[in-house]
Amino acid sequence: MSPATSAVFDALGDPTRRAMVARIARGPVTVSQLAEPLGITRTAIGQHLQVLERAGLAVSEKRGRTRFCRVHPEGLALIEAWARHIRREWEMRLDRLGVVLDELGGEEN
């Protein structure tokens, strides 16, 4: 697993950050809008947001006095690529197992 992919999984290991990503995936929001349903301070949201930004999962920008956050799709693409890779490996293993089982079934006849 690449360091970038590890950083994404580390960032998503926290339930608050997973909830934040789920929310910003629906569209840009302010830090206050992120904090409200989670019941944590804007300062705590800011700390979590820094982790998400370092992992490449979120982007934030300040407009006037308000900070807006949005999802960074490239970070999510790392998870998708990792899952595809793991799925391919398991599909190959299951295909090989199917061949072995077919061969064993043929020996019984």
Residue, then its C-alpha position, 0 to 999 in steps of 0.5 A: m500500500s502506498p504512503a498516500t493510500s495509507a494516509v487516506f485510510d489513517a484519516l478515515g479511521d476516525p468516525t468524525r472524519r468519516a462523517m465529515v467526508a460523507r457530508i462534504a461529498r454532498g457539496p461544499v459546506t462551511v466549517s460551522q455547518l460541519a461542526e453543528p451536527l457533529g456537536i464539536t467545536r469549530t476548532a476541533i473541526g479545523q483540526h480534523l479538516q487539516v488531517l483530511e487535507r493532508a490525506g488528500l480527501a478535502v480542500s478548504e478555502k477561506r472566503g471573507r471570514t468564512r472557510f468552505c470545505r469540499v471533497h477532493p475526489e482524487g483522495l477517494a480515487l485512491i481508496e477505489a483503486w486499492a479496493r479494485h486491486i484487492r478485489r482482482e486478487w481475490e477473484m483470481r484466487l477464487d477462480r483458481l479454487g474453482v478450477v481445483l474443485d472442478e478437477l477434484g469433482g472430475e476425479e470422483n466420476 
